[in-house]
Amino acid sequence: MKDPLRIVLYSHDSQGLGHVRRNLALAHHLSLALPRLVGRPVSGLLATGLPQASRFPLPDGFDWLALPGITKGERGYRPRHLDASMESLIDLRSHLLATALLRFRPHLVVVDRHPLGVRKELRSPLKKLRRRHPDTRVVLGLREVLDAPRVAAREWSDLGEDEFLAGLVDEVWVYGDRSVHDTAATGEVPALLRDRVRFTGYLAHGRDLNPVPSTWDASVPFIITTVGGGSDGADVARVAAAAPVPEGHSHLVVTGPQMPAADQAAVRDAAGPATRVVTSVNGLGPHLGKAAAVVSMGGYNSVCEILATDTPALVVPRESPRTEQLIRARSLRRVGALDVLRERDLTPDAVGAWLAEAVTRRCDRSTLLRDGLARVPHLVASLLDKTQETVA
């Protein structure tokens, strides 16, 4: 048997499950499709600092690289659990990453969102890897919206690593549809990397490769409210739970595993007799497709799960500290893919009025590019073919 193609997918993971879930979806499709494209098995590591990530099933040949966790506080990043200074924690994470990269010797490293990790914890490991294994390819994976262009430009400027990034990043994968939001044209990707951008399409179709049967009774028409991991979704969940439910329907509110217990209790207290509140549900993606309507926040993964269906959706985007979700929601509303309710207008009556109309229709999203998970393995095969041509 040929030696496996080795892949590392890194995500910094300070809040929410979005980054690691995006990488995990990629890992599943790379494990499934790449062997047919490159003629060899695939092995990989998913680097994350979120202990909750381990509850998700891994694809064959992959394992977790667990890092000490970080989280966001009022003064920026801080250790999630470890009794240590942030400086010592970053030093520890950086050394763990360096050891893993140099020992594992990946052919490909995919870095989600932050090109050098938190506080540049990836800079030294990637520099050492490139020096010792110059054929390793490095890809920066970006959700289709980073933030307001001026905010994104300031972050790139503050990073101050133009020369290093120019010599490090081989390609930039933008996980979106260019016709909906052009991350390169807005300036959210800096000029030095713009010619390396590849738009994959949304990572929408194929997220549930091995759906688990659900215990939720879907024998009657139902609507769903989902707030992703739930760490910042208490207000949306609570208001939606209190909204009038269309006649003949039931309402399933999924708080997410990261919603604090007190907030979950408040959501349950707000729920009416036709509404059931749960922490999670097996096979959420397929349930979204069967639902009569969905209320959601505007995080990337939640929106992608919606885009894979024809279920009408009302998105209530988070508007601070980033405007990413608002920009995403407005862009998708412009092409008729969903409806938007601003946080300032969020009331049970507003949600109920939308639900009453939404359950009477479906939403055609077939014109959007939603097959990014199927396209990424081809991008990997092409990138590695170029490497082999260079070596030859």
VOPAGU-2260 file (C-alpha; in pm, 1 decimal, decimal comma):
REM VOPAGU-2260
SITE   aa  ch    i         X         Y         Z
SITE  MET   A    0       0,0       0,0       0,0
SITE  LYS   A    1     120,7     347,0     -83,3
SITE  ASP   A    2     210,5     586,5     196,2
SITE  PRO   A    3     -86,0     801,3     299,9
SITE  LEU   A    4    -130,6    1159,2     197,2
SITE  ARG   A    5     -97,9    1352,0     524,5
SITE  ILE   A    6    -311,3    1657,0     600,1
SITE  VAL   A    7    -330,9    1892,0     898,2
SITE  LEU   A    8    -634,4    2117,2     946,7
SITE  TYR   A    9    -585,4    2387,8    1210,8
SITE  SER   A   10    -846,6    2607,6    1376,7
SITE  HIS   A   11    -782,8    2836,3    1672,0
SITE  ASP   A   12   -1131,2    2785,7    1828,3
SITE  SER   A   13   -1181,1    3043,0    2100,1
SITE  GLN   A   14   -1560,4    3068,3    2087,0
SITE  GLY   A   15   -1825,4    2861,5    1918,2
SITE  LEU   A   16   -1790,7    2549,9    1707,2
SITE  GLY   A   17   -1783,7    2715,8    1365,0
SITE  HIS   A   18   -1414,6    2686,1    1279,8
SITE  VAL   A   19   -1363,8    2326,4    1387,8
SITE  ARG   A   20   -1693,4    2212,6    1232,1
SITE  ARG   A   21   -1586,8    2365,2     901,0
SITE  ASN   A   22   -1254,3    2181,1     912,3
SITE  LEU   A   23   -1423,2    1859,8    1020,9
SITE  ALA   A   24   -1659,9    1872,5     723,2
SITE  LEU   A   25   -1358,5    1920,1     496,5
SITE  ALA   A   26   -1177,0    1628,6     660,1
SITE  HIS   A   27   -1470,2    1393,7     597,2
SITE  HIS   A   28   -1483,5    1480,8     228,6
SITE  LEU   A   29   -1106,5    1469,2     183,7
SITE  SER   A   30   -1100,1    1124,8     343,6
SITE  LEU   A   31   -1379,9    1009,3     114,5
SITE  ALA   A   32   -1281,2    1161,6    -220,8
SITE  LEU   A   33    -904,4    1214,4    -223,5
SITE  PRO   A   34    -798,1     847,6    -238,3
SITE  ARG   A   35    -980,1     813,6    -571,6
SITE  LEU   A   36    -818,4    1130,0    -705,4
SITE  VAL   A   37    -457,7    1075,3    -594,8
SITE  GLY   A   38    -440,1     696,6    -571,9
SITE  ARG   A   39    -334,5     676,9    -208,2
SITE  PRO   A   40    -500,0     673,1     134,1
SITE  VAL   A   41    -541,7     988,2     341,2
SITE  SER   A   42    -441,5    1047,6     703,4
SITE  GLY   A   43    -482,7    1366,5     899,7
SITE  LEU   A   44    -486,2    1567,6    1219,3
SITE  LEU   A   45    -749,3    1819,4    1325,8
SITE  ALA   A   46    -586,2    2072,5    1558,1
SITE  THR   A   47    -828,5    2240,6    1798,1
SITE  GLY   A   48    -851,9    2376,4    2149,4
SITE  LEU   A   49   -1219,5    2289,3    2197,3
SITE  PRO   A   50   -1283,8    1980,3    2410,5
SITE  GLN   A   51   -1641,3    1962,4    2275,9
SITE  ALA   A   52   -1501,5    1884,9    1931,6
SITE  SER   A   53   -1422,1    1528,8    2033,9
SITE  ARG   A   54   -1793,2    1441,4    2041,5
SITE  PHE   A   55   -1807,7    1468,5    1662,5
SITE  PRO   A   56   -1725,2    1149,7    1468,4
SITE  LEU   A   57   -1393,6    1154,1    1282,8
SITE  PRO   A   58   -1337,0    1027,8     929,5
SITE  ASP   A   59   -1123,7     719,9     879,7
SITE  GLY   A   60    -753,3     795,2     911,2
SITE  PHE   A   61    -796,3    1116,8    1111,0
SITE  ASP   A   62    -742,5    1203,3    1476,1
SITE  TRP   A   63    -762,4    1507,5    1701,5
SITE  LEU   A   64    -459,6    1716,9    1799,2
SITE  ALA   A   65    -583,9    1862,8    2127,9
SITE  LEU   A   66    -444,2    2202,9    2226,8
SITE  PRO   A   67    -491,4    2376,9    2563,2
SITE  GLY   A   68    -797,5    2593,5    2517,6
SITE  ILE   A   69    -832,7    2968,6    2483,6
SITE  THR   A   70   -1139,4    3186,1    2508,1
SITE  LYS   A   71   -1233,6    3550,5    2464,1
SITE  GLY   A   72   -1264,3    3779,5    2763,6
SITE  GLU   A   73   -1325,4    4150,5    2801,8
SITE  ARG   A   74    -954,8    4217,0    2746,1
SITE  GLY   A   75    -907,9    3977,3    2456,6
SITE  TYR   A   76    -792,8    3618,9    2448,1
SITE  ARG   A   77    -721,3    3434,9    2772,5
SITE  PRO   A   78    -669,0    3072,1    2881,7
SITE  ARG   A   79    -993,8    2876,7    2885,8
SITE  HIS   A   80    -901,8    2652,3    3182,4
SITE  LEU   A   81    -527,5    2646,8    3237,9
SITE  ASP   A   82    -394,9    2850,4    3533,1
SITE  ALA   A   83    -122,1    3022,4    3333,4
SITE  SER   A   84     -41,8    3349,6    3162,0
SITE  MET   A   85    -157,7    3392,6    2804,2
SITE  GLU   A   86     204,4    3423,8    2694,8
SITE  SER   A   87     301,4    3088,3    2844,6
SITE  LEU   A   88     -11,1    2924,3    2702,9
SITE  ILE   A   89      64,8    3047,4    2350,4
SITE  ASP   A   90     424,2    2927,5    2390,4
SITE  LEU   A   91     296,1    2583,9    2492,8
SITE  ARG   A   92      47,3    2564,6    2205,2
SITE  SER   A   93     313,8    2676,9    1959,5
SITE  HIS   A   94     557,1    2407,3    2074,6
SITE  LEU   A   95     287,5    2140,3    2052,8
SITE  LEU   A   96     200,6    2251,8    1700,6
SITE  ALA   A   97     566,9    2256,8    1595,2
SITE  THR   A   98     626,1    1906,7    1727,6
SITE  ALA   A   99     315,2    1772,5    1555,4
SITE  LEU   A  100     394,9    1935,7    1221,5
SITE  LEU   A  101     758,1    1829,9    1214,0
SITE  ARG   A  102     686,5    1472,3    1325,5
SITE  PHE   A  103     374,7    1421,2    1112,1
SITE  ARG   A  104     532,8    1581,4     802,2
SITE  PRO   A  105     206,3    1681,3     631,3
SITE  HIS   A  106     183,4    1724,0     257,3
SITE  LEU   A  107     -85,4    1987,2     313,3
SITE  VAL   A  108    -172,3    2226,9     596,7
SITE  VAL   A  109    -508,7    2405,9     590,3
SITE  VAL   A  110    -531,3    2699,1     831,8
SITE  ASP   A  111    -881,3    2824,6     909,3
SITE  ARG   A  112    -934,7    3201,5     918,7
SITE  HIS   A  113    -623,7    3320,6    1106,5
SITE  PRO   A  114    -318,3    3266,8     883,0
SITE  LEU   A  115     -68,6    3256,2    1170,6
SITE  GLY   A  116    -304,4    3140,4    1443,9
SITE  VAL   A  117    -375,1    3316,8    1772,5
SITE  ARG   A  118    -101,1    3565,3    1856,8
SITE  LYS   A  119     105,6    3417,4    1572,6
SITE  GLU   A  120     136,6    3080,1    1744,6
SITE  LEU   A  121     167,3    2914,6    1401,6
SITE  ARG   A  122     440,2    3140,1    1265,9
SITE  SER   A  123     739,7    2955,2    1404,9
SITE  PRO   A  124     594,1    2605,4    1347,5
SITE  LEU   A  125     510,1    2682,9     985,0
SITE  LYS   A  126     847,3    2846,2     926,5
SITE  LYS   A  127    1025,8    2537,3    1061,5
SITE  LEU   A  128     801,7    2308,5     858,3
SITE  ARG   A  129     866,1    2499,8     535,8
SITE  ARG   A  130    1240,6    2496,3     600,2
SITE  ARG   A  131    1256,2    2123,3     675,7
SITE  HIS   A  132     986,7    2011,6     429,6
SITE  PRO   A  133     971,3    2274,6     154,0
SITE  ASP   A  134     723,7    2074,0     -54,5
SITE  THR   A  135     448,2    2104,7     208,0
SITE  ARG   A  136     164,7    2315,8      69,7
SITE  VAL   A  137      -9,7    2570,2     293,7
SITE  VAL   A  138    -365,6    2685,0     229,8
SITE  LEU   A  139    -553,9    2961,8     409,1
SITE  GLY   A  140    -922,6    2874,0     433,3
SITE  LEU   A  141   -1163,4    3165,6     474,4
SITE  ARG   A  142   -1535,8    3186,9     527,0
SITE  GLU   A  143   -1690,7    3399,3     251,0
SITE  VAL   A  144   -1733,7    3703,7     478,4
SITE  LEU   A  145   -1461,0    3815,6     719,7
SITE  ASP   A  146   -1594,8    4150,2     840,7
SITE  ALA   A  147   -1653,4    4503,2     719,7
SITE  PRO   A  148   -1377,3    4570,7     462,4
SITE  ARG   A  149   -1212,7    4846,1     668,2
SITE  VAL   A  150   -1202,8    4619,5     974,5
SITE  ALA   A  151   -1055,5    4330,8     775,7
SITE  ALA   A  152    -796,9    4562,0     617,1
SITE  ARG   A  153    -692,3    4690,3     959,6
SITE  GLU   A  154    -649,7    4333,8    1088,4
SITE  TRP   A  155    -425,2    4242,0     796,3
SITE  SER   A  156    -225,5    4560,4     850,0
SITE  ASP   A  157    -191,4    4494,0    1223,2
SITE  LEU   A  158     -67,7    4143,8    1145,4
SITE  GLY   A  159     227,8    4301,8     965,2
SITE  GLU   A  160     348,5    3981,6     800,2
SITE  ASP   A  161     310,7    4055,9     428,5
SITE  GLU   A  162     649,4    3924,3     323,8
SITE  PHE   A  163     620,2    3607,7     532,5
SITE  LEU   A  164     265,4    3533,5     412,4
SITE  ALA   A  165     362,6    3593,6      49,4
SITE  GLY   A  166     622,5    3319,4      81,5
SITE  LEU   A  167     403,3    3088,0     288,5
SITE  VAL   A  168      47,5    3073,2     152,2
SITE  ASP   A  169       9,6    2876,1    -169,4
SITE  GLU   A  170    -364,1    2922,7    -210,9
SITE  VAL   A  171    -655,7    3094,6     -38,3
SITE  TRP   A  172    -979,8    2900,5     -40,0
SITE  VAL   A  173   -1287,0    3117,9       7,6
SITE  TYR   A  174   -1580,0    2900,6     110,7
SITE  GLY   A  175   -1849,3    3088,4     -75,9
SITE  ASP   A  176   -2013,2    3192,8    -401,4
SITE  ARG   A  177   -1836,9    3488,7    -561,7
SITE  SER   A  178   -2162,3    3611,8    -715,6
SITE  VAL   A  179   -2316,0    3648,7    -368,8
SITE  HIS   A  180   -2020,6    3808,1    -189,2
SITE  ASP   A  181   -1681,2    3871,1    -350,3
SITE  THR   A  182   -1432,6    3864,7     -62,9
SITE  ALA   A  183   -1144,9    3951,7    -293,8
SITE  ALA   A  184   -1316,2    4252,7    -452,3
SITE  THR   A  185   -1420,7    4402,6    -117,0
SITE  GLY   A  186   -1060,3    4404,6       7,6
SITE  GLU   A  187   -1121,7    4147,6     279,3
SITE  VAL   A  188    -835,0    3952,6     123,4
SITE  PRO   A  189    -515,3    4161,6      95,7
SITE  ALA   A  190    -370,8    4244,8    -245,1
SITE  LEU   A  191     -63,2    4026,1    -191,4
SITE  LEU   A  192    -284,7    3712,8    -176,0
SITE  ARG   A  193    -560,0    3810,0    -416,8
SITE  ASP   A  194    -424,4    3617,1    -715,6
SITE  ARG   A  195    -420,4    3298,6    -504,1
SITE  VAL   A  196    -791,4    3307,5    -418,9
SITE  ARG   A  197   -1006,5    3012,1    -523,9
SITE  PHE   A  198   -1381,1    3032,8    -456,1
SITE  THR   A  199   -1502,6    2686,6    -361,3
SITE  GLY   A  200   -1874,3    2749,8    -331,8
SITE  TYR   A  201   -2054,1    2722,8       2,5
SITE  LEU   A  202   -1971,6    2415,3     211,6
SITE  ALA   A  203   -2339,0    2325,7     206,8
SITE  HIS   A  204   -2422,9    1999,9      30,9
SITE  GLY   A  205   -2292,0    1681,1     186,4
SITE  ARG   A  206   -2243,4    1794,2     545,2
SITE  ASP   A  207   -2428,2    1488,2     678,7
SITE  LEU   A  208   -2237,8    1197,5     525,3
SITE  ASN   A  209   -2348,6     956,9     800,0
SITE  PRO   A  210   -2675,6    1097,0     937,5
SITE  VAL   A  211   -2780,9     951,4    1269,7
SITE  PRO   A  212   -3151,3     871,2    1313,9
SITE  SER   A  213   -3320,4    1127,9    1534,7
SITE  THR   A  214   -3554,2    1073,4    1825,9
SITE  TRP   A  215   -3750,1    1386,4    1732,4
SITE  ASP   A  216   -4106,9    1308,7    1627,7
SITE  ALA   A  217   -4152,4    1465,7    1286,2
SITE  SER   A  218   -4493,5    1309,2    1220,7
SITE  VAL   A  219   -4659,1    1654,1    1225,6
SITE  PRO   A  220   -4542,8    1970,2    1045,2
SITE  PHE   A  221   -4277,5    2148,2    1247,0
SITE  ILE   A  222   -4052,5    2452,0    1251,9
SITE  ILE   A  223   -3699,0    2472,4    1392,5
SITE  THR   A  224   -3497,9    2740,9    1567,7
SITE  THR   A  225   -3123,7    2683,8    1580,2
SITE  VAL   A  226   -2849,0    2907,8    1718,9
SITE  GLY   A  227   -2542,5    2701,9    1631,7
SITE  GLY   A  228   -2323,8    2614,9    1928,7
SITE  GLY   A  229   -2539,5    2846,9    2140,0
SITE  SER   A  230   -2267,7    3042,3    2318,5
SITE  ASP   A  231   -2417,1    3373,2    2200,7
SITE  GLY   A  232   -2765,2    3266,3    2093,5
SITE  ALA   A  233   -2970,2    3301,1    2411,1
SITE  ASP   A  234   -3168,9    3608,7    2303,5
SITE  VAL   A  235   -3264,9    3466,1    1964,6
SITE  ALA   A  236   -3361,3    3129,1    2113,6
SITE  ARG   A  237   -3562,7    3283,6    2396,1
SITE  VAL   A  238   -3759,7    3520,2    2171,5
SITE  ALA   A  239   -3822,0    3251,5    1910,0
SITE  ALA   A  240   -3941,0    3010,2    2180,3
SITE  ALA   A  241   -4199,5    3268,3    2288,5
SITE  ALA   A  242   -4322,7    3333,0    1933,3
SITE  PRO   A  243   -4672,8    3219,6    1827,6
SITE  VAL   A  244   -4652,8    2882,6    1650,8
SITE  PRO   A  245   -4852,6    2846,1    1325,7
SITE  GLU   A  246   -5165,0    2635,8    1368,5
SITE  GLY   A  247   -5106,3    2266,8    1309,6
SITE  HIS   A  248   -4730,6    2295,1    1364,5
SITE  SER   A  249   -4491,8    2218,5    1647,5
SITE  HIS   A  250   -4172,6    2411,4    1723,7
SITE  LEU   A  251   -3833,4    2261,3    1803,4
SITE  VAL   A  252   -3581,2    2502,6    1959,2
SITE  VAL   A  253   -3221,6    2375,3    1963,3
SITE  THR   A  254   -3011,5    2576,0    2208,1
SITE  GLY   A  255   -2672,4    2423,2    2123,4
SITE  PRO   A  256   -2427,3    2255,7    2363,8
SITE  GLN   A  257   -2244,9    2576,4    2451,7
SITE  MET   A  258   -2542,2    2775,9    2580,9
SITE  PRO   A  259   -2507,2    2833,7    2958,1
SITE  ALA   A  260   -2750,6    2638,4    3173,8
SITE  ALA   A  261   -2920,2    2953,1    3306,9
SITE  ASP   A  262   -2987,4    3074,8    2952,3
SITE  GLN   A  263   -3124,7    2734,4    2852,0
SITE  ALA   A  264   -3360,7    2752,1    3149,2
SITE  ALA   A  265   -3480,2    3097,9    3036,8
SITE  VAL   A  266   -3550,9    2963,1    2689,5
SITE  ARG   A  267   -3755,7    2677,1    2836,3
SITE  ASP   A  268   -3947,4    2919,2    3057,2
SITE  ALA   A  269   -4037,0    3127,7    2751,3
SITE  ALA   A  270   -4159,8    2832,5    2545,9
SITE  GLY   A  271   -4529,7    2780,8    2481,6
SITE  PRO   A  272   -4715,8    2446,8    2482,5
SITE  ALA   A  273   -4637,5    2371,0    2115,2
SITE  THR   A  274   -4265,0    2435,0    2161,5
SITE  ARG   A  275   -4004,1    2187,2    2277,4
SITE  VAL   A  276   -3656,1    2303,3    2382,6
SITE  VAL   A  277   -3358,0    2067,1    2350,0
SITE  THR   A  278   -2981,1    2108,6    2374,4
SITE  SER   A  279   -2908,5    1921,2    2052,0
SITE  VAL   A  280   -3074,3    1691,3    1800,6
SITE  ASN   A  281   -2924,3    1411,0    1596,4
SITE  GLY   A  282   -2927,4    1478,7    1224,3
SITE  LEU   A  283   -3009,1    1849,7    1239,0
SITE  GLY   A  284   -2926,6    1900,6     871,6
SITE  PRO   A  285   -3184,9    1652,3     741,5
SITE  HIS   A  286   -3440,1    1790,9     986,9
SITE  LEU   A  287   -3387,2    2138,9     845,1
SITE  GLY   A  288   -3478,5    2000,4     504,9
SITE  LYS   A  289   -3801,9    1852,6     638,9
SITE  ALA   A  290   -3899,5    2158,2     845,8
SITE  ALA   A  291   -4168,5    2398,1     731,5
SITE  ALA   A  292   -3951,2    2696,5     829,6
SITE  VAL   A  293   -3633,6    2773,5    1022,4
SITE  VAL   A  294   -3522,2    3062,3    1243,5
SITE  SER   A  295   -3146,7    3091,5    1284,2
SITE  MET   A  296   -2854,6    3313,5    1363,0
SITE  GLY   A  297   -2620,4    3401,8    1077,6
SITE  GLY   A  298   -2310,0    3195,8    1149,3
SITE  TYR   A  299   -2140,4    3034,6     850,2
SITE  ASN   A  300   -2214,8    2670,5     931,3
SITE  SER   A  301   -2575,6    2732,3    1030,5
SITE  VAL   A  302   -2638,0    2923,7     708,9
SITE  CYS   A  303   -2471,5    2653,0     498,5
SITE  GLU   A  304   -2696,5    2388,2     652,4
SITE  ILE   A  305   -2994,5    2603,4     555,6
SITE  LEU   A  306   -2865,1    2669,8     202,8
SITE  ALA   A  307   -2853,4    2295,1     138,3
SITE  THR   A  308   -3234,8    2287,8     171,3
SITE  ASP   A  309   -3536,3    2465,0      21,8
SITE  THR   A  310   -3672,3    2551,7     366,6
SITE  PRO   A  311   -3765,5    2919,5     415,2
SITE  ALA   A  312   -3529,0    3081,7     662,2
SITE  LEU   A  313   -3536,3    3386,4     886,1
SITE  VAL   A  314   -3184,7    3483,7     993,0
SITE  VAL   A  315   -3125,8    3707,7    1294,6
SITE  PRO   A  316   -2758,2    3799,4    1251,6
SITE  ARG   A  317   -2527,5    3886,5    1536,6
SITE  GLU   A  318   -2409,5    4244,9    1480,5
SITE  SER   A  319   -2125,5    4280,3    1730,9
SITE  PRO   A  320   -1837,5    4261,0    1789,7
SITE  ARG   A  321   -1823,5    4175,8    1417,7
SITE  THR   A  322   -2065,9    4261,2    1137,1
SITE  GLU   A  323   -1978,7    3939,4     950,5
SITE  GLN   A  324   -2319,0    3777,8    1008,8
SITE  LEU   A  325   -2508,3    4091,2     906,0
SITE  ILE   A  326   -2308,9    4121,8     582,2
SITE  ARG   A  327   -2366,5    3752,6     504,9
SITE  ALA   A  328   -2739,4    3776,2     573,8
SITE  ARG   A  329   -2785,3    4089,1     362,4
SITE  SER   A  330   -2589,7    3938,5      72,0
SITE  LEU   A  331   -2801,5    3624,1      74,6
SITE  ARG   A  332   -3122,8    3823,2     112,2
SITE  ARG   A  333   -3024,2    4019,1    -198,6
SITE  VAL   A  334   -3025,9    3698,1    -404,4
SITE  GLY   A  335   -3350,0    3574,1    -247,3
SITE  ALA   A  336   -3196,3    3295,9     -39,8
SITE  LEU   A  337   -3334,1    3400,4     300,5
SITE  ASP   A  338   -3507,0    3670,6     502,8
SITE  VAL   A  339   -3343,3    3892,0     765,8
SITE  LEU   A  340   -3463,6    4027,4    1099,5
SITE  ARG   A  341   -3235,9    4274,4    1277,1
SITE  GLU   A  342   -3157,9    4228,0    1647,1
SITE  ARG   A  343   -3326,9    4560,4    1724,7
SITE  ASP   A  344   -3652,9    4433,5    1571,5
SITE  LEU   A  345   -3647,3    4090,1    1737,3
SITE  THR   A  346   -3978,6    4025,6    1915,7
SITE  PRO   A  347   -4202,5    3717,6    1951,7
SITE  ASP   A  348   -4470,4    3886,0    1740,6
SITE  ALA   A  349   -4224,3    3966,8    1459,1
SITE  VAL   A  350   -4098,8    3608,5    1452,1
SITE  GLY   A  351   -4453,3    3472,3    1470,5
SITE  ALA   A  352   -4572,4    3688,6    1181,3
SITE  TRP   A  353   -4286,0    3565,8     963,7
SITE  LEU   A  354   -4350,7    3202,3    1056,6
SITE  ALA   A  355   -4719,8    3227,3     969,4
SITE  GLU   A  356   -4632,2    3330,6     613,7
SITE  ALA   A  357   -4318,6    3117,6     568,8
SITE  VAL   A  358   -4484,1    2780,2     634,9
SITE  THR   A  359   -4695,7    2829,8     321,7
SITE  ARG   A  360   -4400,4    2827,1      76,8
SITE  ARG   A  361   -4054,6    2688,3      -8,7
SITE  CYS   A  362   -3734,4    2867,3    -116,4
SITE  ASP   A  363   -3547,3    2781,6    -438,7
SITE  ARG   A  364   -3170,1    2813,6    -380,3
SITE  SER   A  365   -3061,8    2602,3    -675,8
SITE  THR   A  366   -2881,0    2889,6    -849,9
SITE  LEU   A  367   -2626,8    2921,9    -567,4
SITE  LEU   A  368   -2291,9    2739,6    -571,8
SITE  ARG   A  369   -2334,0    2500,0    -278,4
SITE  ASP   A  370   -2099,0    2212,3    -362,2
SITE  GLY   A  371   -1778,8    2338,9    -201,7
SITE  LEU   A  372   -1724,3    2017,5      -5,0
SITE  ALA   A  373   -1718,1    1819,3    -329,5
SITE  ARG   A  374   -1488,5    2069,3    -500,3
SITE  VAL   A  375   -1220,6    2100,5    -231,2
SITE  PRO   A  376   -1071,8    1751,0    -286,7
SITE  HIS   A  377   -1015,6    1844,5    -652,3
SITE  LEU   A  378    -840,1    2165,0    -543,9
SITE  VAL   A  379    -613,7    1958,9    -318,1
SITE  ALA   A  380    -531,4    1711,3    -594,2
SITE  SER   A  381    -453,0    1994,4    -835,2
SITE  LEU   A  382    -235,7    2176,4    -581,7
SITE  LEU   A  383     -36,1    1863,9    -499,6
SITE  ASP   A  384       2,7    1783,5    -870,8
SITE  LYS   A  385     164,0    2123,8    -915,9
SITE  THR   A  386     400,8    2037,4    -629,7
SITE  GLN   A  387     502,1    1714,6    -800,1
SITE  GLU   A  388     557,8    1899,2   -1128,8
SITE  THR   A  389     782,6    2149,5    -946,9
SITE  VAL   A  390     982,9    1870,2    -783,8
SITE  ALA   A  391    1019,2    1685,4   -1114,3
